[in-house]
């Protein structure tokens, strides 16, 4: 995952641990504000659809309810089974600079449904985007798994990325998911929907 980068000039201006901590605090606050702005824009997009219902491809109305949002807290599996849940969780992961995890997981889910004659192209794209050592959205897996996944991707089957996907899922489940459930983004959305229901 990418971290914070300070230019050489900025680092020269920072003297002592206190200044470093102060600077990190400012960066952290900026990160929180940026996440707040991203979430507001996401919710502005979602809320009209939440209130009016989202038309799906089979033209049924899908309403996001407080009950569904409460179900997200039961397991990561239930959260990821919901399109809206995926969207809100992705925005949260963006705030933590780890959205590559959900993007990789979703790419693997799509890959499993791919017709056999298209596997090679998709496997190559997933490998280049998420797995190889200099990938733009490199996932956090160990060297052995990276090598094993690289070999499987060269002669792809529908299960080529299963082990790496499972590792990333466990990482999200143990690390990001518990923080998501305590986050303002999740709690505010739940509160907003419960308030709308009680009106």
N, C-alpha and C positions, 0 to 999 in steps of 0.2 A: 504494500500500500504506500502511496506517496506521502511524504511528510511535509513539513513546512520548510521553505527555502528562504534564507536571507541573503541579500547581495553582500558582497565583501565590504562595501561601504557601510551598510547598516550594521554589520557585525563589528566593525571598527569603532562605531559610535557606542556600542554597548560595553559598559564597564562593570565588571563584577557580577556575581550571581543575582543580586537584587534586580539589577537592570535587565538581565536576561529573563528573569521570572516576570517582571513587569511587561516586557515586550511579548513574551509568550501569552500572558493574560490578555493583552490587547488583541493579539492574533486570534486567540480563542473566542473573544467577544465578537470580533469581526466574523468569524466562522459561524457563530451562533446566529448573528444578525442575518448573514447571507442565507442560512438554512431557513430562518423565519420567513424571509422574503420568498424563497423558493417554495416553501410549503404554502404560504398565502396564495401564490399564483396557482399552485396545483389545486388547492381547495376551491379557489374562485372558479376554476375550470370544472371541478367535480361537483360542487354544491348545486348548481342549476340542474345537473344531471341527477343528482341525488334526490332533489325535490320533485323533478318531473318524471324521473325514471329514465334509464338508459335503454335505447332501442338496440337490441342485439340482432344478429344476422337472421335469426328465425322470427324476428319482429315481435318478440315477447317483451314486456316491460320488466326490467330488472331494477329493483329499488334497493339502495343501500340502507339498511336498517341498523338500529342500535344493537339488535340481536346478532346480526352478522358480524358487526365490529367486536362484540363481546366474544363471539366464537373464535376470532383471530387470536385471543389470549389463551385458548385451550391448547393449541399446538402450532408450530411453524408450518406443519403440513396443511392445517386449515387456513392459515393466513395465505399461503401460496396457492391454495385452490381457488381463491377469490381474485378476480381480475382487479377489483378496487384495492384489495389487500396488497397485491403485488405492487400497484402504483404507489400507495402510501409508504410501503416498506422500502421501495426503491428510492423515494425522496429522502427517507431517513438515512439510508446507506450512503447516499450522495453527501449528506452532511458529515458523515464519518469518513469520507473518501474511500469507501469500500463497495461501491455499486457494481464493481466487476464481479463480485460473488453472485449476486442475483442474476446479472446478465449472462454469466457462464451457465448457471443452473437452468435458466430459461432456454438458452441455446441448446443445451443437452436434451431438454425435454422435447424441443422441436426436432432435434437430430434423430431421436428414437422413432419419430413418426415418418421419417424420410424414406422415400422409395429407394430400393437397393441401388439402382443405377445413378442416383444422385449423391450417394454416401461419400464418395471420394472427394468431391468438391467441397461439401459441407465440412467434412472432417478436416480438410486442409485449412479452411477458413477459421474454424474453431481453434485449431492448433496454433495458427499464426496470431490470432487475436488474443488468446487467453493463456496458452500453455508454454510456448517457447520462451527461453530465458530473457529475450529482449522484447517480449510482447507488450503492446501499449497498455492492455488491461490484464496484466499478468496476475494469475490467481496464486494464492499462498498454499503451495503444495511442496513437499520435500523433493530432493534431487532424484531419489529412486522412482517416485511416482511420476515425476516429470519425464524421466527416461522411458519408463514403461508405457506411459500414455503416448509418447512420441512414436514408439514402435507400433502400437496398436493403430494409431492414426494413419500410418503408412499403408497398412492393409486393413482398411476399415470394415467393421461390422457394426450392427446396431448397439453393441455393448462396449464399444471402444473407449468411451469416456465415463463409464459407470463408476469406476473406482474414484476417479478425480471428482466427479459430481457428488458422490457420497461424502467425500472428505470436506468439500466446500459446504455442503448442506450441514454437516455436523459443526463446522466452524461457525456458520450463521446461527445455528440452533443454540450453541453454548455461549456465544459471544455477543453478536449483534441483537438477536431476537429478545433476550431479557432486557437489554437497554431500551429497545424499541417500545416494549410494553410499559416502561416507566417514563417514556419521553413525553414532552408536552404535545408533540404532534399527534400521538395516539390518544392521549387522555383528553385533549381538547376536542378532537373529532368525536370521540365517544360522548363527551359532555354535550356537544352541540346537537348530536342526533337524539340523545335522551331528552334534551330540552324541547326539540321539535316534536317528539312523540308525545310529551306530556301536555302540549298546547291543545 
